[in-house]
């Protein structure tokens, strides 16, 4: 088929770009013609919370990325929609994660749907955002109007979509494994590269730091003195998209400064393997969630996880098999970490991770998308 995917891609950075580029590669590998339409402007700088929107990595050379979409220019939305309509695609996919994009994407898709040949499917990260803003519901409804069917990556989003999708089909297909970050490094090499002692044990909090991700809960848990006695260190790797001062206050209050390896910046794709290879355990202490790409990176590197029982996190982390699921509360998080380090057969858990991650291939995601398209046509 002739397929277009609309969403973030190089030169923009982050998990959305990694997802879209990997999906297009899978579509190509299965014999489809696939084009990836990305932004010329994704967010106005005034609205972007980080230091830069752009990747420092080289552009992928094995997929066709077309910069076209300006998220705040209505004339551009009409132009891009007309371009896609005239290109006569069999299938247009769109990756949706934020209602801010609703007016842009909704207008583009209304132009696309003027071609009766084209089916429009949306892959939904979140239809209700973690951090609410004025207009969220109106923008999300506008986006959903021209979409023929939806793929949700967690059951929590399946439930949320009932309010927006009406009678349109919604299928569940979990986030595939992020297998595009290369092979794992030897643990000792990764720790040495990060300036850490291989004699210690290490847990990792990874990704952009927003308040809903619960780093404060992990810091409160880590304040217990038994972590120091057991030689368990914490790595925090990610750029702050929230006010850093409350986190620094927690660290100073509990005298944790020397116990934490803080890498306060965006972690480029080429660096991801180093951080996950250095970790014995990945901790996701989220306060709210749908699904998380961090889980799927942990699967790729065969790393056990502690996740909180919010949103769809527990769906992706069978308790006792690939890690532990706990309430979003510091004592429960601390107890689970010690259970892992002191009472868990870590080799057996790694073997179970190898088994479990077979359920999360990119081939399965494409299969679900095509099954959904065929059920509509």
Secondary structure, 3 states (H helix, E strand, C coil): CEEEEECCCCCECCHHHHHHHHHHHHHHHCCCEEEEEEEEECCCHHHCCCCCCECCCCCCCCCEEEEEEECCCHHHHHHHHHHHHHCCCCEEEEEECCHHHHHHHHHHHHHHCCCCCCEEEEEECCCCCCCCCCCHHHHHHHHHCCCCEEEECCHHHHHHHHHHHCCCEEEECCCCCCCCCCCCCCHHHHHHHCCCCCCCEEEEEECCECHHHCHHHHHHHHCCHHHHHHCEEEEEECCECCCCHHHHHHHHHCCCHHHEEEECCCCCHHHHHHHHHHCCEEEECCCCCCCCHHHHHHHHCCCCEEEECCCCHHHHCCECCCEEEECCCHHHHHHHHHHHHHHCCHHHHHHHHHHHHHHCCHHHHHHHHHHHHHHHC
